[in-house]
Amino acid sequence: MTARIFRAGASRSINRRAFLHAGAAAASLALLPASSSAGPRKIGPDEKLNLAFIGVGGRGGDNLHELSRLSDVNVAALCDVDANALAQAAKSHSRATTHRDFRVMLEKEKAIDAVVVSTPDHTHAVATVMALKQGRHVYCEKPLTRTIFEAREVARAAREAGVATQMGNQGMAFEGNRLIKEWLADGAIGKVHEAHVWSDRPTHSGKLPLWWPQGVERPKDSPPVPPQLDWDLWLGPAPERPFHPAYCPFRWRGWWDFGSGGLGDMGIHNLAPVFDALQLGAPESVHASSTAVFPESLPLASTVHFQFPARGEWPAVTVHWYDGGITPARPPEMDDEIPLDREDGMILVGDKGKMLVGGWGGERPQLLPKSRDREYRRPAPSLPRSIGHYEEWIQACKTGSRTMSNFDFAGPLTEAVLLGTICVRLGGGKLQWDSAQLKVTNKPEANALVHYKYREGWRL
């Protein structure tokens, strides 16, 4: 696979740290005003952008590394619930202030222009919305949120704030994703009516051990909290539970209270080119199947089928998602020597042919069969090329330009993905979705999973 996330090996094996604190500090902070800024500061072309990082270990460390190397960025503040991760980051950024609780940081550090949120999924929304309401630009890791309601609220808050936003699905900057759109516009495979998209997560190309626990019961023992970790802050708005290394560091992604499994992790990457190219919004319905579903953790593998309505010139389309080592059947047009990458990929099915894309859209698309790919005359480039995923966001903060994965795009994509996880959690039966009302119309019990009650002291 030729295109991969920056420092991909490190980001896959290390924890993203989260934050947050309840107790007396949380109670007092909950009384703070919802907004304290009229909007973002105007930044001159030669000025540096003052960045604050919420989460500086694991994926947060990757984001800190990539953004701090840019010449127009100043690392102003660092925050992490893990004292060791915070101290390690501070070694390279000694002039930055350091904090354990992001709420304290955002209220205290008035010079912050923009915020990078790299926590586990369950704290994305509370950190992001607070920053948005203060008029700060926000970069938030994927998936944008842990619940559908949070995704809708984050996108709304971003529009109201009028700031620059970007979700951390770096594949949207890849060349292959421009080629997909240009080839489809050129009629390479006609009108797309079906898509197959997959990832091996949480497995390693279908093999054990898993990247993180899934398909397991909740641990019954309660080992001591590591001295460097503020477990109460890590939990944030999530339901109370004792610390266990099955959740932290890094292993939180397969637990319903904290993450959304392979679909929430890699589905955001691999489905994004399909959503973008086919101009998808909210699905009308979704159904699924999976291995055994556990009360506390996601199943080992699942397939999810999204039905989208017609959009302008595009016909209705069915999008099939596969994870946990499951892949779609090889298309009969696929030549024997072409491998079907078990790790990540997509197949677009049009009324005039099929397109195979590896990775997250980073590789050059291939038309099937190979003879058709050889014969096809590629159109001249017609779309602007990305200056870089992180660079897009910094430029947008300074000029007001749009990013490829701004929250108007990231919000609906996240909503659709999380609707799929709700379907899996309920056993896979078909859910009819009313996006305008954020409501499942045929299965009332599903609506209890659109959001949840935060712990005391936490709010959007």
Beta strands, then each sheet from edge to edge (+ up, - down):
strand 1: 49-54
strand 2: 73-79
strand 3: 97-99
strand 4: 114-117
strand 5: 137-141
strand 6: 165-168
strand 7: 192-199
strand 8: 285-290
strand 9: 302-308
strand 10: 317-322
strand 11: 344-350
strand 12: 353-358
strand 13: 366-368
strand 14: 431-434
strand 15: 439-440
sheet 1: 3+ 2+ 1+ 4+ 5+ 6+
sheet 2: 13+ 12- 11+ 7- 10- 9+ 8- 14+ 15-
end
